[in-house]
């Protein structure tokens, strides 16, 4: 396992000898892939309660056009998320937090680069902070 001081990539592993490293789906990538898809599905269904349940009370979204949205404003958004998909997910563990980075692909070509900061709440995870930028 490779470590960069305070930042340890959750997908880091020793590459096989004599060949190229293999990108392996780690436990964190599976856990956060499910969480991100659950959030996407709740948004697509317009299930504000399910969206709020996944968000930290102090959640904040920073959009590509430099706007900040609160938890309630984010939960009220209803993007066409049933047609969007996540690709290129990477997850980093930083202390009690996990940072997920991925591309949110859209059929209309308006893909977004997403950085999510997830914080522990007991045995569960809540989304604390999201950064969106045009991809």
C-alpha positions as semicolon CSV with decimal commas, in nm:
position;residue;x (nm);y (nm);z (nm)
1;X;0,000;0,000;0,000
2;X;0,139;0,339;-0,097
3;X;0,099;0,629;0,147
4;X;0,145;1,001;0,087
5;X;0,162;1,115;0,450
6;X;-0,185;1,231;0,549
7;X;-0,341;1,118;0,218
8;X;-0,373;0,750;0,140
9;X;-0,544;0,656;-0,185
10;X;-0,797;0,385;-0,106
11;X;-0,731;0,226;-0,447
12;X;-0,353;0,205;-0,396
13;X;-0,201;-0,140;-0,413
14;X;0,133;-0,289;-0,498
15;X;0,157;-0,344;-0,874
16;X;0,225;-0,695;-0,996
17;X;0,593;-0,764;-1,053
18;X;0,715;-0,748;-1,410
19;X;0,402;-0,587;-1,550
20;X;0,176;-0,286;-1,544
21;X;-0,030;-0,197;-1,239
22;X;-0,388;-0,311;-1,249
23;X;-0,673;-0,082;-1,146
24;X;-0,864;-0,295;-0,896
25;X;-1,212;-0,217;-0,763
26;X;-1,154;-0,165;-0,390
27;X;-1,402;-0,192;-0,107
28;X;-1,419;0,188;-0,082
29;X;-1,486;0,221;-0,453
30;X;-1,774;-0,027;-0,417
31;X;-1,913;0,144;-0,105
32;X;-1,899;0,494;-0,247
33;X;-2,011;0,385;-0,592
34;X;-2,328;0,252;-0,428
35;X;-2,372;0,569;-0,219
36;X;-2,325;0,797;-0,520
37;X;-2,569;0,592;-0,732
38;X;-2,823;0,587;-0,447
39;X;-2,803;0,967;-0,428
40;X;-2,837;0,996;-0,806
41;X;-3,143;0,767;-0,807
42;X;-3,310;0,964;-0,524
43;X;-3,252;1,289;-0,713
44;X;-3,392;1,141;-1,033
45;X;-3,702;1,018;-0,851
46;X;-3,752;1,357;-0,685
47;X;-3,730;1,190;-0,341
48;X;-3,619;1,489;-0,136
49;X;-3,634;1,295;0,194
50;X;-3,398;1,027;0,059
51;X;-3,157;1,293;-0,069
52;X;-3,161;1,479;0,265
53;X;-3,099;1,152;0,453
54;X;-2,765;1,115;0,271
55;X;-2,652;1,474;0,333
56;X;-2,472;1,613;0,635
57;X;-2,672;1,891;0,806
58;X;-2,397;2,136;0,703
59;X;-2,378;2,014;0,343
60;X;-2,277;2,266;0,079
61;X;-2,252;2,241;-0,300
62;X;-2,007;2,460;-0,489
63;X;-2,114;2,474;-0,854
64;X;-1,909;2,527;-1,169
65;X;-2,049;2,881;-1,197
66;X;-1,933;2,975;-0,845
67;X;-2,268;2,942;-0,671
68;X;-2,314;2,781;-0,333
69;X;-2,620;2,574;-0,261
70;X;-2,738;2,463;0,080
71;X;-2,860;2,116;0,165
72;X;-3,224;2,209;0,104
73;X;-3,148;2,376;-0,230
74;X;-2,945;2,074;-0,343
75;X;-3,224;1,835;-0,238
76;X;-3,476;2,042;-0,435
77;X;-3,275;2,006;-0,759
78;X;-3,406;1,747;-0,997
79;X;-3,149;1,688;-1,266
80;X;-3,226;1,430;-1,529
81;X;-3,021;1,188;-1,326
82;X;-3,190;0,871;-1,449
83;X;-2,990;0,909;-1,770
84;X;-2,664;1,009;-1,603
85;X;-2,392;0,768;-1,504
86;X;-2,076;0,775;-1,298
87;X;-1,739;0,694;-1,453
88;X;-1,378;0,701;-1,344
89;X;-1,452;0,679;-0,970
90;X;-1,154;0,719;-0,738
91;X;-1,180;0,726;-0,359
92;X;-0,924;0,861;-0,112
93;X;-0,933;0,817;0,264
94;X;-0,832;1,126;0,460
95;X;-0,865;1,072;0,835
96;X;-1,235;1,024;0,914
97;X;-1,336;1,148;0,567
98;X;-1,343;0,996;0,222
99;X;-1,300;1,196;-0,097
100;X;-1,470;1,059;-0,408
101;X;-1,376;1,196;-0,748
102;X;-1,559;1,099;-1,067
103;X;-1,714;1,220;-1,390
104;X;-2,092;1,243;-1,400
105;X;-2,170;1,166;-1,762
106;X;-2,482;1,308;-1,924
107;X;-2,638;1,206;-2,256
108;X;-2,655;1,573;-2,360
109;X;-2,276;1,600;-2,334
110;X;-2,283;1,833;-2,032
111;X;-2,057;1,610;-1,823
112;X;-1,947;1,727;-1,479
113;X;-1,632;1,657;-1,284
114;X;-1,737;1,590;-0,924
115;X;-1,539;1,592;-0,601
116;X;-1,741;1,474;-0,301
117;X;-1,629;1,479;0,061
118;X;-1,804;1,215;0,270
119;X;-1,792;1,218;0,652
120;X;-1,864;0,938;0,893
121;X;-2,183;0,943;1,098
122;X;-2,159;0,638;1,323
123;X;-2,134;0,340;1,088
124;X;-2,280;0,536;0,796
125;X;-2,148;0,804;0,562
126;X;-2,300;1,143;0,484
127;X;-2,210;1,376;0,202
128;X;-2,055;1,688;0,356
129;X;-1,931;1,885;0,057
130;X;-1,955;1,869;-0,322
131;X;-1,761;2,055;-0,590
132;X;-1,893;2,048;-0,948
133;X;-1,706;2,171;-1,253
134;X;-1,754;2,136;-1,627
135;X;-1,566;1,842;-1,765
